[in-house]
Amino acid sequence: MAPSKPRVALFVTCLVDLFRPTVGFAAVKLLEDAGCIVEVPPTQTCCGQPAYNSGDRADTKAIARAVIDAFEDYDYVVAPSGSCAGMIHEHYARLFEDEPAMFQRAQHLGNRTHELVSFLVDVRGMTAVHAHYDGVATYHDSCSGLRELGVKQQPRALLKSVEGLSLKELPGAEICCGFGGTFCIKYPDISNRMVGDKTADVVATGADTLLAGDMGCLMNMAGKLSRDGQPIAVRHVAEVLADMAHDAPPIASNQPASGHQDRH
Amino acid sequence: MQPTSHAFKANVREALVDTTLQRALDNMRTGFPAKRLLAISRLPEFDALRDQGRAIKNHTLENLDFYLETFERNVSRAGGHVHWARTPEEARQIVLDICRSVDAKTVTKGKSMISEEIELNEFLEHQGLVPVETDLGEYIIQLRHEAPSHIIAPAIHLVKEQVEEAFRASHTDLPPDRPLSEPRELTDEARAVLRRRFHEADVGITGANFLIAETGSTVIVTNEGNGDLTQTLPKVHLVLASLEKVVPTLEDATTILRLLARSATGQEFSSYTTFSTGPRRPGDLDGPEQFHVVLLDNGRSGMLGTEFQDMLRCIRCSACINHCPVYSSVGGHAYGWVYPGPMGSVLTPSLIGVEEAGNLPNASTFCGKCESVCPMRIPLPKMMRHWREREFERNLSPAPFRWGLKLWAYFAKRPKLYRLGANLAARTLGRMGRDSGRFSRLPLAGGWTGGRDLPAPQGKSFMEQWQARTEQARRREAA
């Protein structure tokens, strides 16, 4: 580990901010456990993906500029989302291909932007966490993190160290859940069909917990499982890794947190 | 075929409730991806070959005029003819003139997506000719008066009971009590019926997977042998191909061939890979007396030099289609034109206009699977995004969606306002959803809650809580 603590800016992501703040606090804890100084730039809103994927280039660039302004002075930028981290890492520079100065800034920021769990493992060298979760979990690989940032083994490696948790692989773990940002609003019928296929696979594993690293996918899958009356706890992987699964009920549920064993 | 891409949403609704179609798609979902994975696992240099394939095609596209002219020269040298067609109309007329010149009645056809693109069968029938599809899948959908739903497996949307039905309805001279419930029986019957057609045909039309500039050869890749019978038995072999199919050398073609079948069906090589160079030569035992190549542009040259040029690398392997979760949910007909799935979502707007086909590049989650399996490394999501940009610039996207997006962007660009709004929304929705942790119905979110619940926010936003926490810490420090 580096001799001085790196200053890490947390990119909270709009869905975590709005729907699931516990994921943000779990991320802060994990980053601090990994020896980082965590700051949360207060002017952040969203990474701009809704505009980008809708073809609204002008607004995307305006939002990207604001993110670059707010985040570029930190050693690292970390987001508890492969999708938002991928947006900054992969796509910001593309937006400014015709503006050399901005291109350079975008690339500089992109190179130091990471998805949370891959940052912990690949950059900070974390190999285990101190956490406890009683349950059988299965893991969905969110598309952007998987294909844009290579997030695949890192969460599995850390989950292995969680006491009481056993991981059961999800067949078709790499198939999209049908969320797709604006896709789920523009084409709800297809989206609903895709998430139905996904949750059927989840139910078939027999796991009692479904984990993933992106709030969009998690809300989609949790919403479907909830509608179908499937009693499967859906959580962001950071909550389990940070040992904070007992702090809040699973997504789309007001049931008490599962997988928690009081150790006091 | 008449495009129905503008009706994509209606097509989708129909497809999703079509239980027979869904049964057929279920069969496909698991097959192709597993076979591809196995086939490429046996070829360690697969990724290096992809880079080579991309480089070959990029080089060709940068010098397309040169290689097309070289191809034409070498076709002539081998005794064949090249005909240039800018539009479907021109292509159809050229085909008709060639058929008329030999007084053709029956025309056999190997599988050709270009012939679907120019609606050749309908046209030939109208002119009094009898076109007969000889690829089993194409034959079945011809009997059913349908378009293909997939570029390499045209009848993948059907189950075998529907094939039996089509055969019994068309092959009325055969005994009605013959058994036709097994795939083998269906294949045997199609073979017997088609064999007669092969001998009757005066002209044989095939597509081409590659055109080889240095030799003037055309290449077809099939698994049924029907392509070979189509092109060797009749007096005339007519090849229908689009411009971008050309590659410089035999070596280049064989390099890309190593990618094709592995990506498509998971075979190391297809059962038949046939190279045709000119008509029958003196002393040849068989082969056609005439060899014609019709080269169709139909909008492709307009893609050169634009952000859509990379699409012209496509070798029609269908890997993107086979792995696309949207395609496997709705099938190919929903896309409303010849080319379905991710490759179609980029190509179709290029060929028939984004006004007609604007839905297609939008109907993607950008999951990226298509690009990750594309042997030619075509950045499909990136190009779909380009279409969305063009649509947005021209105000073609649906108005409510645009307003919603604009409103959201207005806030996203103003952090202070955004904060106020987000904090308020989180608190309000959090309170409303506190009892169950979710919403089963919510105004303006009907698209979402139609099929699933919407998780409720936990309450105060992260930023609000974080701010309170840091202020508290600051106060403690000051005290």
HADDOCK unambig.tbl for C-alpha pairs under 7 A between the chains (distance, minus, plus):
assign (segid A and resid 17 and name CA) (segid B and resid 461 and name CA) 5.19 0.50 0.50
assign (segid A and resid 17 and name CA) (segid B and resid 462 and name CA) 4.59 0.50 0.50
assign (segid A and resid 17 and name CA) (segid B and resid 463 and name CA) 6.36 0.50 0.50
assign (segid A and resid 18 and name CA) (segid B and resid 422 and name CA) 6.39 0.50 0.50
assign (segid A and resid 18 and name CA) (segid B and resid 426 and name CA) 5.36 0.50 0.50
assign (segid A and resid 18 and name CA) (segid B and resid 457 and name CA) 6.28 0.50 0.50
assign (segid A and resid 18 and name CA) (segid B and resid 461 and name CA) 5.13 0.50 0.50
assign (segid A and resid 18 and name CA) (segid B and resid 462 and name CA) 6.90 0.50 0.50
assign (segid A and resid 19 and name CA) (segid B and resid 426 and name CA) 6.81 0.50 0.50
assign (segid A and resid 19 and name CA) (segid B and resid 456 and name CA) 6.64 0.50 0.50
assign (segid A and resid 19 and name CA) (segid B and resid 457 and name CA) 3.86 0.50 0.50
assign (segid A and resid 19 and name CA) (segid B and resid 458 and name CA) 5.87 0.50 0.50
assign (segid A and resid 20 and name CA) (segid B and resid 457 and name CA) 6.18 0.50 0.50
assign (segid A and resid 20 and name CA) (segid B and resid 458 and name CA) 5.88 0.50 0.50
assign (segid A and resid 21 and name CA) (segid B and resid 461 and name CA) 6.09 0.50 0.50
assign (segid A and resid 21 and name CA) (segid B and resid 462 and name CA) 4.42 0.50 0.50
assign (segid A and resid 24 and name CA) (segid B and resid 462 and name CA) 6.70 0.50 0.50
assign (segid A and resid 43 and name CA) (segid B and resid 415 and name CA) 5.31 0.50 0.50
assign (segid A and resid 44 and name CA) (segid B and resid 415 and name CA) 6.49 0.50 0.50
assign (segid A and resid 45 and name CA) (segid B and resid 412 and name CA) 5.59 0.50 0.50
assign (segid A and resid 45 and name CA) (segid B and resid 415 and name CA) 6.02 0.50 0.50
assign (segid A and resid 45 and name CA) (segid B and resid 418 and name CA) 6.85 0.50 0.50
assign (segid A and resid 46 and name CA) (segid B and resid 412 and name CA) 6.39 0.50 0.50
assign (segid A and resid 51 and name CA) (segid B and resid 405 and name CA) 6.90 0.50 0.50
assign (segid A and resid 53 and name CA) (segid B and resid 385 and name CA) 6.26 0.50 0.50
assign (segid A and resid 54 and name CA) (segid B and resid 388 and name CA) 5.98 0.50 0.50
assign (segid A and resid 55 and name CA) (segid B and resid 385 and name CA) 6.23 0.50 0.50
assign (segid A and resid 55 and name CA) (segid B and resid 388 and name CA) 4.58 0.50 0.50
assign (segid A and resid 55 and name CA) (segid B and resid 389 and name CA) 3.63 0.50 0.50
assign (segid A and resid 55 and name CA) (segid B and resid 392 and name CA) 5.60 0.50 0.50
assign (segid A and resid 56 and name CA) (segid B and resid 389 and name CA) 6.21 0.50 0.50
assign (segid A and resid 56 and name CA) (segid B and resid 392 and name CA) 6.31 0.50 0.50
assign (segid A and resid 57 and name CA) (segid B and resid 389 and name CA) 6.95 0.50 0.50
assign (segid A and resid 59 and name CA) (segid B and resid 409 and name CA) 6.47 0.50 0.50
assign (segid A and resid 62 and name CA) (segid B and resid 413 and name CA) 6.91 0.50 0.50
assign (segid A and resid 63 and name CA) (segid B and resid 412 and name CA) 6.92 0.50 0.50
assign (segid A and resid 63 and name CA) (segid B and resid 413 and name CA) 5.78 0.50 0.50
assign (segid A and resid 143 and name CA) (segid B and resid 367 and name CA) 5.12 0.50 0.50
assign (segid A and resid 143 and name CA) (segid B and resid 368 and name CA) 6.95 0.50 0.50
assign (segid A and resid 144 and name CA) (segid B and resid 367 and name CA) 6.58 0.50 0.50
assign (segid A and resid 147 and name CA) (segid B and resid 368 and name CA) 6.70 0.50 0.50
assign (segid A and resid 176 and name CA) (segid B and resid 325 and name CA) 6.91 0.50 0.50
assign (segid A and resid 176 and name CA) (segid B and resid 367 and name CA) 6.00 0.50 0.50
assign (segid A and resid 178 and name CA) (segid B and resid 365 and name CA) 6.57 0.50 0.50
assign (segid A and resid 179 and name CA) (segid B and resid 365 and name CA) 6.84 0.50 0.50
assign (segid A and resid 180 and name CA) (segid B and resid 365 and name CA) 4.01 0.50 0.50
assign (segid A and resid 180 and name CA) (segid B and resid 366 and name CA) 6.53 0.50 0.50
assign (segid A and resid 183 and name CA) (segid B and resid 363 and name CA) 6.72 0.50 0.50
assign (segid A and resid 183 and name CA) (segid B and resid 364 and name CA) 6.72 0.50 0.50
assign (segid A and resid 183 and name CA) (segid B and resid 365 and name CA) 5.73 0.50 0.50
assign (segid A and resid 184 and name CA) (segid B and resid 448 and name CA) 6.89 0.50 0.50
assign (segid A and resid 185 and name CA) (segid B and resid 447 and name CA) 5.65 0.50 0.50
assign (segid A and resid 185 and name CA) (segid B and resid 448 and name CA) 6.43 0.50 0.50
assign (segid A and resid 187 and name CA) (segid B and resid 363 and name CA) 6.85 0.50 0.50
assign (segid A and resid 188 and name CA) (segid B and resid 447 and name CA) 5.35 0.50 0.50
assign (segid A and resid 188 and name CA) (segid B and resid 448 and name CA) 6.38 0.50 0.50
assign (segid A and resid 190 and name CA) (segid B and resid 326 and name CA) 6.86 0.50 0.50
assign (segid A and resid 190 and name CA) (segid B and resid 329 and name CA) 6.80 0.50 0.50
assign (segid A and resid 192 and name CA) (segid B and resid 451 and name CA) 5.80 0.50 0.50
assign (segid A and resid 193 and name CA) (segid B and resid 329 and name CA) 6.82 0.50 0.50
assign (segid A and resid 194 and name CA) (segid B and resid 329 and name CA) 6.90 0.50 0.50
assign (segid A and resid 219 and name CA) (segid B and resid 455 and name CA) 6.18 0.50 0.50
assign (segid A and resid 223 and name CA) (segid B and resid 452 and name CA) 4.91 0.50 0.50
assign (segid A and resid 223 and name CA) (segid B and resid 453 and name CA) 4.20 0.50 0.50
assign (segid A and resid 223 and name CA) (segid B and resid 454 and name CA) 5.41 0.50 0.50
assign (segid A and resid 223 and name CA) (segid B and resid 455 and name CA) 6.12 0.50 0.50
assign (segid A and resid 224 and name CA) (segid B and resid 452 and name CA) 4.50 0.50 0.50
assign (segid A and resid 224 and name CA) (segid B and resid 453 and name CA) 6.26 0.50 0.50
assign (segid A and resid 226 and name CA) (segid B and resid 453 and name CA) 6.40 0.50 0.50
assign (segid A and resid 227 and name CA) (segid B and resid 452 and name CA) 5.23 0.50 0.50
assign (segid A and resid 227 and name CA) (segid B and resid 453 and name CA) 5.52 0.50 0.50
assign (segid A and resid 251 and name CA) (segid B and resid 455 and name CA) 6.24 0.50 0.50
assign (segid A and resid 252 and name CA) (segid B and resid 437 and name CA) 4.92 0.50 0.50
assign (segid A and resid 252 and name CA) (segid B and resid 438 and name CA) 4.87 0.50 0.50
assign (segid A and resid 252 and name CA) (segid B and resid 455 and name CA) 4.11 0.50 0.50
assign (segid A and resid 252 and name CA) (segid B and resid 456 and name CA) 6.24 0.50 0.50
assign (segid A and resid 253 and name CA) (segid B and resid 436 and name CA) 6.13 0.50 0.50
assign (segid A and resid 253 and name CA) (segid B and resid 437 and name CA) 4.40 0.50 0.50
assign (segid A and resid 253 and name CA) (segid B and resid 438 and name CA) 6.43 0.50 0.50
assign (segid A and resid 254 and name CA) (segid B and resid 435 and name CA) 6.82 0.50 0.50
assign (segid A and resid 254 and name CA) (segid B and resid 436 and name CA) 5.40 0.50 0.50
assign (segid A and resid 254 and name CA) (segid B and resid 437 and name CA) 4.71 0.50 0.50
